[in-house]
Amino acid sequence: MEEEGDDVAVPTKVHGFDRYDVAERCKELMRRLSASSGSSPQWKWDILELMEESHHQLRDIRQVHSDPDRGIWQELQGAVGNEHTASTLPVSLRKQCEEILERRKIWLGDFDTELNATLARGKEVRERLLFEDMDRASWFSAAGVSGLEVQRLLERHQEMHQRAGRLARQLKLLSRGLQQQGALSSRRRAFQAKTVGEKLQSSLVCLAAVAVAPVPGSSEMWLATTTMMWLDKDQAWQHVVYEHPRDADTDTILDQFQCRSSKAKAALAMWKQMPPEKKRGCVLVHNASVRRILVRPKLVSHISGQSGESGDWAQALDHHPLGNVMKKALAFGEKPKVDGQVFIAPQRLAVVPLPPKPDTNWGWRGHFSYGDTKVGDCAFREGGVFSFISVDCGLRVGDREGDEEVKDFLDEPQTTVEVVNCTDEPVQVKVFEPVSHAATRLFRSPLAEGTISPGTNRVYTVKASKDADTHLDVEIRIGNKKAKCEVVGDQVIFVDGLMGDS
């Protein structure tokens, strides 16, 4: 089709209006084949129609992924191709982008081989159905095409579309992850992973603390937690903090993370309406991850770069999973100091007060952690809005709008958590009550569990807290991949596909 202009005709692409989901159509026809005891004349034309539509869609998929300078491929290449931009991205996200870019040619080669074989086999079956079938009242018998032969051909078509769908979901997750990192790389604060020297120092300092701390079984705990620290991937690689511009509006900030929570929007709007003098001595932190975070602001000297609250040994203990336990044990019953730490649930915002500065030679750094597991720290600026971002693991958290937070049935408060399966695979879900110590997670029983079929959702009802938000730990598993999500009551989890264990 062409649109006539003043001097030239501009060709435009006409989009098909009768396209359908070939993979689902394949499932439907295979169910017919397996349940059929006889022949049906209209099925022959259903098969031919599906083969024709599938051929067109597979060629379109091949064309989309063959050009690295278009669409999402161009976006990924631009993100990792610029050295300055790539250096501000989380290490985990950058590696995922580099790996999928390297696999593109291999994927295309395998896809081409399978596509050519499928098209050749489909052409043969099509010709036999069209030209060798002399009996119009039957389907396969007169053409010598068996139902098993057609079923295997449908399975090959279905497998190719599912393979293309998995790649499309991975590209979509990476694109969404890049979008969440913010438009200005200068405002992105990437966390630094712990070096081998820092891990070694932390292990030795914690071992010394274990030797003098009156905690039974601390030696075994040190051995287990130290092994986990060295073997597990560093949390700093998967996270970044983005400082929003002072003039950014509410919708711009929330759209960056596809956040539709009315509570988050109201909290951000309230912050925007606050006068500047009330914003002094505090920052607003938005938790854009899928887990609860602990934010602890600390004073840092601009001269030495060290915190005035603790020495090197205390900082080394902070990097160890057993560090908080040892610090409490070494305090010998002293009352712990309250240092302004704030817990923030997923897709929630909280005002974090900053400690007063002795003079202009001091600044602030915000320390982020998942419970006792430290993630990283970054500089805070008074009156700023910061978003804590996790590399997209395939999960999104939102609010169940319109539902009451706590429902009373038989004098027992209850709340809900909803899980929506947006993938084409079954999802296994377990809902747990949160625990403070990692060791007890191995022995806890789920409050609710179940399997969610592709394209469906399920609401789990659990006991609620009476005086505060009900915190819940949700484990999502697809095949051998697993991800953890920490939500509050009446939130919803969207499962778009898991990039890997997280």
N, C-alpha and C positions, 0 to 999 in steps of 0.2 A: 504494500500500500504506500502511496506517496502523497505528501501534502504540498500543494502548489504554493510557491512564494512569489516574490516579485520577479526574480531572475532564475532561481534554481528550484529543483524539486528535491525535497529532503525525504529519504526513505525512512519509514518507521516500521517497527516490528508489531505485528498483530498477535496478541496473546490469546492462546486457546481458551475457550470458555467451557469446554467439556472434558477437561483433564480430571483424573481421579487418582486415588491412592492405589498404585499397582500392587503393592505388597498386601494390602488388605483384600483387594480383589482376588489375588492368588489364593489367599487363605479360604475365601468363600468358595471358589471353584473347587479347591481340593476337598473341602468338606462335602460338596455335592458328589464328587467322584467317589469318595469313601463310603457315602451313605446310599449311593445309587445301586439298584439291583438290575436296572435295565438301561435302555438308551433313550435319549431325548433329542429331538432334532434341533432345538434352538441352542443347545450347548455348543454345538460346533461353531456357530457364529460368535458366541461369547468368547470362546478360546481365540478365534482369529482376531477379534476386536482387541482383546487384552494383549496379544502378541504385538499387534501394530502400535498400540499406545505405549507399551513397555519399550519397544525399540526406539521410539521418538524420545522418550524421557531419558533413556540410558545414553543416547547420543548427546542430548543436552547436558547431562551430568558430565560426560567426558569433555565437552567443550568448555564448561565452566571451570574445571580444575586443570585444564591444559595450559592456560595462560596465567603466569605468576604475577602479571601486572594488572590484575583486575580484581575487584571485589575484596573479600576478606584476605585473600593471599597478598594483595598489595598492602593492606593494612598491617599484616604481620611482618612483611618484609620491611616496611617503613619503620616499625617499632624497634626491631633488632638491628636494622642496617645503620641507624644513626647511633654512633658510639655514646654521645652525651645522653640521649634519651634512654638507651638501653642500660646505662650505668645506674639510672635512678629507678629502674624497675626491680621488683623482687626477683631474686635469683631463680626461684622455682618457676615463676611465670616466664622469665626470659628463656630458661632451658626448655620449657614445654614448647614455646614458639619456635625455637631453633630446631628442635627435634622433628616437629611436624613439617617444617619447611624442608628438612633433609629427606623426609620420607615421601614427599610429594611425588617425585619421579618414580620411586619404587612402587608406590601405590598405583600410579598411572599405568606402569608397565603390566602389573598383575591384572588391573582392571581391563586393559586392552585385550590381553590374552583371553580372559574369561568372556569378554564381550564378543569377540570374534567367534569363539566357539559356540556361544549361545545363539548368536545371529545365524550362523551356518546351520545349526541343528533346527532352529525355528523355521528357517526358510524351507528346509526339507519337509518338515511336518506340515507346513502350510500348503506346499504344492501337492502333497499327497491328499490332504483334506479337500482341496479345491478341485483338483483335476482328475484324481483317481477314484473319487467317491461317486460311483454311478447310481447308488441307491439313495435317493434323497430322503427316504423315510427313516434311515438309520443314521448313526453318528460315526462310529469308528470302524465297525466291523467290515464294511465293504471296502474301505480304504486301506485296510491292513494296519491301522493305527490303534494300538491297544490303549486302554485307560491308564495302565501303569506307565507307558511311554509318555503320555501327556502329563501325568502327574510329576514325573521326574523333570520334565521341561519347565513346568510351573515352579518347582522347587528351585531350579537354577535362577529363574527370573526373580523370585522372591529373595534369594540369598544376595543377589547383586544389588537389589534396591535396599536391603537392610545394611549391606556394607557401605553403600553410599550415604545412607542415613546416619550411620555411626560417625563417619568422617564429617558430615555436615554438623552434627551436634558438637563434636570436638572443636570445630572451627568457630561455632557460635559461642561456646563457652570461653574460648580464648579471646574472641572479639569483645565479649562482655567484660572479661577480666581487664583488658586494656582500657576499655571505656571507663571502668571504675577507678583507674589510676589517676584520672584527672587530665585536663587538657594542657596544663602548664607544668613541664618537668621541673622547672625551678622551684615549684612549691611542693614537690614530692620528697618525702623524707624516708629513704630506704634504710632499713635496719642492717647493721653489720653483724655478720655471723661470728660466733666465737672461734678464735684461732686455736690451734693445737696447744700453744703455750698457755692460753687462758684456761682451757679445759684441764691441762695438767696442773696448773696452779690451784684451780678450784678443787680438784680431786685431792691434792695433798693437804690443803688447808682444812677441808672437810674431814679427812682422815685424822688430822691432829685434833680436831674438835671431838671426833668420835672417841678418841683415846682418853679424853679427860671428862667427857660428858657422862653423867650418871643415868644413862638410858639403856635398859636391858635390850639385847638384840640389835644394838645400833651398828655393830660391825657387819652383821649379815645384811642389814638394810643399806649400809654404805656400799657394800660390794654389788648389790643388785641395782641400786640407783646409779652408781657410777658406770656400770656396764651399759645401762639404758642410755645414759647421757652420751657415751661415746658411739653407740651404735645407731641411735635414733637420728633422723634428719633434723637439722637446726630449724626451730620455729621462725627465726629471723628471716630465713630465705623466702618464706611464704607470705610476708606481711609488709605493709608500708603505711605511712601516715601522710595524708594530704591536707595541706593548709589551704583553706578556701580563701579567695579574695574577699576583702572587706565589703565590697559592693555587690557580692553575689546574692541573688535573690533566693527565696525559699525553694521555689520549683526547680531552679537550676541545680541546687545542691542535692535534692532528693531524686531528681531524674537521673543523676549520675549513677545512682545505685538502684534504679528501678524500685524505689521505696514508695509505697502507697499507703503507709501507716498514717492514720489520722492523728495518733498520739505524737508521732515524730514530727509531723507537720505543725501541730499546735505548739510543741516545745520550741521548735526552731522559729516560728513566728513570734512567740513571746520574747525570745532572745533578741530578735531584730528590733522589737519595739522598746527594749530597755534603753534608757539614756546612757551615754558613754561613761558617766561617772560611776554608775552601778556595775559596769563591766570591768572596772579596774580591780586588779587582784584576783582575777579568775579567767578561765577559758571554758568554752563549750566543746565537749567531745562527743562525737557521733560514732557509735559502734556499728560499722557497716559489715561486720563479719557474722558468722552463724553461731558464735559461742560467746559466753559471758567473759568479759574482760575486767581486769583490775587495773585502775589507773592510779599511780602514786607520783605526785609532783615532788621534785627535790631541788634544792638550791645548788648551783654549781658556780664555782669561781671562774671568771673569764681569764684569770691570770694563770692558774695552775691546771684548770680543767677538771679539778677534783671536787667531790661533794664534801661539804663541811660537816655532814652528819656522821660519817663513818670512815674508817680507815680502809686500807687495801685488803686486810683480811676479811672484813665484813662484806666488801664488794665481791671478793672471791667466793664467799659463802652464798651470796645471792645468786651466783651463776650455777650453783649445784642444786639438784632436786631435793636434797636432804638439808639444804642450808637453813631454811626457816625453822625446822625442827631442832637443829643444833643450836641456833641462836636463842631459841626459847629455853632450851635446856641450860645453856651457859649463863642465862640471866638469873638462874637460881631463885625462881619464884617472884622476881620483880614484876611489877605491873607493866605490861607492854605499852609503849608509847603510841598514841594515835597521831598519825602523820598525814591526815587528810586524804587517805586513800578512798576511792569511790568505785563501787561495782556498777557495771553498765550491762544490761541485757541486750541481746541482738536487736538491731533496728530501733534502739532507744538513744536518747540524748540526755546528757547530764552536765550540770555546771560543776566544774572542778575548781575549788579554791586553791590559790597559790600561796605558799608561805611568804611572809614579808621579807624583802631584801634589806640586808644591813646597809649597803651602799650601791653605787652604780657599777662596782666591779663584780657584781653577782648577777646571775641569770637563772632561768629555770629549765629543767629538763623533765619531761614526762616519761615515766617508766611504765611499760605495758606488760601485762602477764596474764596467763590463763591459770588462775589459782596460784600454785607454787611454782609453775613453770614460766620462767621469764622469757619474754618474746624479744624485747628491745627497748630502746629509749630514743627520744628525739627532743629537739629544742622546742620550748613553748614560748609564744609571744602573748603578752597580756591582751585580753579582749579578743583573741582570735577564735576561729571555728576550725576544729580539726576532725578529720574522719579517719578512723582506724580501719584499714582495708585488708582483707584476706584474699589471697589468690583464689579465684573462683573454683571451688571443688565440685560444682554441679548442683549445689543446693541454694535455695533462696528462702528467706524468712519474711513473713508478713503477718498482718493482724487479721483475725476473723471479724471483719467489720459487722456491726449490728448485733453481735452476741454479747451477753452479759458475762462479766469476768468470772463470777462465782454463782453457782446455782445450788439452791438448797433442796435436797431430797432426803426426807426422813431425818431431818435435823443434822445431816452431814453435808458440809459444803463440797461441791464438786466443780471441776473445771475440765476443759477439753483441749486437745491438741489435734490438729488435722494434718494429714499427710496426703499430698497430691502427686500421683505418679504420672509424670509427663513423658516417660520413656516407653519403648516398646518391649520392655522386659519386666518380669515380676520383681517387686521390691519387698524385701523383708524388713520389718520395722520392730524395734523393741524400745519401750519407754521405761526409763529408770528414774528412781529418786536420786538426786545428786548426793554425792558423798565428799567428805573433805580430804580423805587420804586415798592415794592411788592404790594402796595395797588392798583395801576393802572392795574395790571395784570388781575383783575377781570372784567374789563370793556373793554379790548382791543378786537378787531375783528381779525380773522385770515386773513393773506394775501392769503393763499391758503389752501385747505383742500380736503380730499377725502378718499376713502376706497380702500385698495390694497388687491387683492385676494391672496390666498396661492400660493407660488412659483413664484410670478410675481414681477415686479418692476414698479415704476412710477417716472417720472421726473417733478418737480414743478418749474415753471419759475416765478420769482419775480423781482421787481425793485431793481437795484443795486446801491451802493454808487459809486460816481465818483472818489473820491480821496483816498479811503482806502478800506480794505476788508469789505465785506457786512456780518454783523453778523446777525444770524437768530436763533430764538428759535423754536424747533420742539417738539411737543407733540405726543408721541406714545402710543396708547391704544389698548390692546387686552382684550376683555371682560371687567371685572372690574379692571384690572391691568393697571397701567399707569406709564410711564417713561418719563423724560424730557431730551432732548438733545440740546446742543448749538453748532452750527457749523458756518462755514463761507461759502461764495458762492463757488459753484462747488465742494462741498464735497458730499460723499455718506454715508448713514446710513444703516447698515445691521442689520436687526431684526432677532435674533436667538431664541427669546423667552424671556419673562419677568419673572424674579425671584420674583418680587413683586413691590410694589410701590416704587419709588425712586425720 
